[in-house]
């Protein structure tokens, strides 16, 4: 039995992927550390999260559920795939693990990297817009042009244009930050995400209330999308509001 659970997480960028290397013991007390570290890396929307367990001791098999928990948190947005490289020490342990239903499990880092784009790769586009009244219009043009380039339907493109415009407008009106607009297409679903430097979360207020006038754009976003949410990173002083637009 491992009595002391200590873990340090390191991350490197490789082929636009975040390669996370936990060093130490993954167990009951260090589970939150790895979970939060993975979620923080996912905010930047890498091509994939690849976790290399070759330098990690596993104190309890229940701690492996950290990968399922992270996948559930990011499956809608930013929809970053999670892959685990077991290393020879954990190959047998993870061979029959239920986490394989949600994340890719491979024998080593090289095998995991070779499978990053399976299943179908995503298409992504991004633009940084200044804190300016003209930015919502620029966002509409950017989304419209991108949807044409990706050959999306007119209805899906129109919804995405409205959503991006509202999210950027919200950033301009309620923060002093630039708006970081990202589009991602995967399996027919288009994710529109806008990041800013204000960690205060977006709240869906009652549209019948007089004080909710400033939040009615968020209601429009909710009506036009399959799902939406706000991922706040208070420690980093920023947030991202995202929404998933399906084909009509």
C-alpha positions in Angstrom: 0.0 0.0 0.0 1.2 3.5 -0.8 0.9 5.7 2.3 2.0 9.1 1.0 0.2 10.5 -2.1 2.1 13.3 -3.7 1.8 14.4 -7.4 3.3 17.0 -9.6 1.9 17.7 -13.1 4.0 18.9 -16.0 2.7 19.8 -19.4 4.5 20.1 -22.8 3.1 21.0 -26.2 3.6 18.5 -29.0 1.9 18.6 -32.4 -0.6 21.1 -30.9 -1.5 18.6 -28.2 -1.1 19.1 -24.4 1.0 16.2 -23.2 0.5 16.0 -19.4 3.0 14.0 -17.3 1.9 13.3 -13.7 4.9 12.6 -11.6 4.2 10.8 -8.3 1.1 9.0 -6.9 -2.4 9.2 -8.3 -4.8 8.4 -5.4 -7.6 9.8 -3.3 -5.8 13.0 -2.2 -4.1 13.8 -5.5 -7.2 13.0 -7.7 -8.4 16.7 -7.5 -5.0 18.0 -8.5 -4.8 16.0 -11.7 -8.5 16.8 -12.5 -8.0 20.5 -12.1 -4.8 20.5 -14.0 -6.4 18.7 -17.0 -9.3 21.1 -17.0 -7.0 24.1 -17.0 -5.1 22.7 -20.0 -8.4 22.0 -21.8 -9.4 25.7 -21.6 -6.8 26.5 -24.2 -8.4 24.0 -26.7 -5.4 21.9 -27.6 -5.8 19.3 -30.3 -6.0 16.7 -27.5 -5.1 16.0 -23.9 -2.6 13.2 -23.8 -1.8 11.9 -20.3 1.4 9.9 -20.0 1.3 7.7 -16.9 4.8 6.2 -17.2 6.0 8.2 -14.2 2.9 7.7 -12.1 2.1 5.3 -9.4 -1.6 4.4 -9.0 -2.7 4.1 -5.4 -6.2 3.0 -6.1 -8.0 1.9 -9.3 -10.9 4.2 -8.3 -8.6 7.2 -8.9 -8.7 6.3 -12.6 -12.2 7.8 -12.8 -10.4 11.2 -12.9 -10.2 10.7 -16.7 -14.0 10.0 -17.0 -14.8 13.0 -14.8 -12.7 15.3 -17.0 -14.1 13.9 -20.2 -17.7 14.5 -18.9 -16.8 18.1 -18.0 -15.3 18.9 -21.5 -17.3 16.7 -23.8 -19.6 19.6 -24.9 -17.0 22.3 -24.7 -14.2 22.4 -25.6 -14.7 18.9 -26.8 -11.0 18.1 -26.5 -10.3 14.3 -26.8 -8.6 12.6 -23.9 -6.0 9.9 -24.5 -4.1 8.0 -21.8 -0.7 6.4 -22.4 -0.4 3.6 -19.7 3.2 2.7 -19.9 4.2 -1.0 -19.3 3.5 -0.7 -15.5 -0.2 0.0 -15.9 -1.0 -1.7 -19.2 -2.8 -4.7 -17.6 -4.6 -2.5 -15.0 -6.1 -0.2 -17.7 -6.8 -3.0 -20.2 -10.2 -3.8 -18.7 -10.9 -0.4 -17.1 -14.3 1.1 -17.7 -12.6 4.4 -18.6 -12.0 3.0 -22.1 -15.6 3.8 -22.9 -14.8 7.5 -22.7 -11.1 8.0 -23.3 -8.5 6.4 -25.6 -6.1 4.1 -23.8 -2.8 3.2 -25.4 0.4 1.3 -24.4 2.8 4.3 -24.7 3.0 7.9 -25.6 4.0 7.3 -29.2 1.0 5.1 -29.8 -1.3 7.6 -28.2 0.0 10.5 -30.4 -0.5 8.4 -33.5 -4.2 8.1 -32.6 -5.0 11.7 -31.7 -7.1 12.3 -34.8 -9.2 9.1 -34.6 -12.1 9.4 -34.8 -12.6 12.3 -37.2 -10.5 15.4 -36.7 -12.0 18.7 -35.9 -11.9 21.9 -37.9 -11.1 25.1 -36.0 -10.8 28.8 -36.6 -10.2 31.7 -34.3 -9.9 35.5 -34.2 -9.1 38.0 -31.5 -11.4 41.1 -31.6 -10.7 44.4 -29.8 -12.8 45.8 -27.0 -14.7 48.0 -29.5 -18.3 48.6 -30.6 -17.4 47.3 -34.1 -16.4 43.9 -32.8 -19.9 42.2 -32.9 -20.1 43.1 -36.6 -16.7 41.7 -37.2 -17.7 38.6 -35.4 -20.7 38.1 -37.6 -18.6 38.5 -40.8 -15.9 36.1 -39.5 -18.5 33.4 -38.6 -20.4 33.8 -41.9 -17.2 33.5 -43.9 -16.0 30.5 -41.9 -19.4 28.7 -42.3 -19.3 29.2 -46.1 -15.7 27.8 -46.2 -16.8 24.8 -44.2 -19.9 24.3 -46.4 -22.4 24.4 -43.5 -26.1 24.8 -44.0 -27.7 28.2 -44.2 -29.7 27.6 -41.0 -26.8 26.4 -38.9 -24.6 29.3 -40.2 -27.3 31.8 -39.4 -27.7 30.5 -35.8 -24.0 30.6 -35.3 -23.8 34.2 -36.6 -26.4 35.3 -34.1 -24.8 33.4 -31.2 -21.3 34.8 -31.9 -22.7 38.3 -32.2 -24.5 38.1 -28.8 -21.5 36.6 -27.0 -19.1 39.2 -28.4 -21.6 42.0 -27.6 -21.8 40.7 -24.1 -18.0 40.9 -23.7 -18.0 44.4 -25.1 -20.8 45.6 -22.8 -19.8 43.9 -19.6 -16.1 43.6 -19.6 -13.1 45.7 -20.5 -11.5 42.8 -22.3 -10.8 41.8 -25.9 -13.0 39.0 -27.2 -11.3 35.7 -28.2 -13.7 34.1 -30.7 -13.2 30.4 -31.6 -15.2 28.1 -33.8 -14.9 24.4 -33.8 -16.7 21.9 -36.1 -16.9 18.2 -35.1 -19.3 15.6 -36.2 -21.7 18.2 -37.6 -21.9 20.2 -34.4 -20.5 23.7 -34.4 -19.2 25.1 -31.1 -19.0 28.9 -30.8 -16.8 30.1 -27.8 -15.9 33.5 -26.7 -13.2 34.1 -24.1 -12.4 37.3 -22.1 -10.4 38.4 -19.2 -13.2 38.8 -16.7 -13.8 35.7 -14.5 -17.3 36.7 -13.5 -19.6 34.0 -14.8 -22.5 34.7 -17.2 -25.9 34.1 -15.5 -29.1 33.3 -17.3 -31.5 35.7 -15.6 -35.3 35.8 -15.7 -36.3 37.5 -19.0 -39.5 38.8 -17.4 -37.5 40.8 -14.9 -36.7 44.5 -15.5 -33.1 43.9 -14.2 -32.6 41.1 -16.7 -32.6 43.3 -19.8 -28.9 43.1 -20.2 -29.1 39.3 -20.1 -31.6 38.8 -22.8 -28.9 38.1 -25.3 -28.0 35.1 -23.3 -31.6 33.8 -23.5 -31.3 34.1 -27.3 -28.1 32.0 -27.2 -30.0 29.4 -25.1 -32.8 29.3 -27.6 -30.6 28.8 -30.6 -28.3 26.2 -29.3 -28.3 22.6 -28.1 -26.4 23.4 -25.0 -24.3 26.2 -23.6 -22.2 27.0 -20.6 -19.6 29.2 -19.0 -16.2 27.9 -17.9 -14.7 30.3 -15.4 -11.0 30.2 -14.4 -10.9 32.6 -11.4 -7.3 31.8 -10.7 -6.3 32.9 -14.2 -8.7 35.8 -14.2 -10.7 34.8 -17.3 -13.7 32.9 -18.6 -15.0 31.3 -21.7 -18.7 31.2 -22.7 -19.5 28.5 -25.2 -22.5 27.2 -27.1 -23.1 24.2 -29.4 -25.1 24.9 -32.6 -26.6 21.9 -34.4 -27.9 21.6 -37.9 -31.5 22.6 -38.2 
